[in-house]
Amino acid sequence: MADEAALRALLLKGLAGDEAAHRAFLTEAAALLRAFFRNRLRSRPEDAEDLVQETLVALHTRRDSYDPSYPLTAWMYAIARYRLIDFLRRAKKRDHASLDGIDIGEPDPDYEARDAKRDVTALLDQLPEKQRKAIQLVKLEEKSVRDAAAETGLSESDIKISIHRGLKALMRLMAEKGAT
């Protein structure tokens, strides 16, 4: 298995357009992820392999989000951890008894989603336009920072700063809303 520096070099070459390096990165990452998931899902090896594949897809599609100033494996394992959390949530929901497709004791998912969307929209409307647009493009529409910058005419660093400040403002607004 490749070490941190070798993996990072492969990813950076892949980002520069070297397809063979990108394939090699994904192959090496798969070996690390397989060990990561198998250690956490010992009784479910078939699920571990599914999570490896899901995480590889996420690494591939989100590779532009990697910041070379941070350790590569930290970024990789953070994505893997989120995939594992999502999997465990889905598995927990499947274990509940169901009545007409809705888990007993659980809120109606359609109702909850509508409320959440309404609440998020109301909170976003309170932000300055630049922050609102940056959050909407990158966090809600899942566009890259580069694409958001191109769409808005702002610099990539301005998009990142707007997202950071906007999320901070949203947290403050949610705390104020929760206190009332």
Buried (B, 14 or more C-beta within 10 A) or exposed (E): EBEEEBBBBBBBBBBEEBEEBBEBBBEBBBEBBBEBBBEBBEEBEEBBBBBBEBBBEBBEEEBEBBEEEEEBBEBBBEBBEEBBEEBEEEEEEEEEEEEEEBBEEEEEEEEEEEEEEEEBEEBBEEBEEBBBBBBBBBBEEEBBBEBBBEEBEBEBEBBBBBBEBBBEBBEEBEEEEEEE
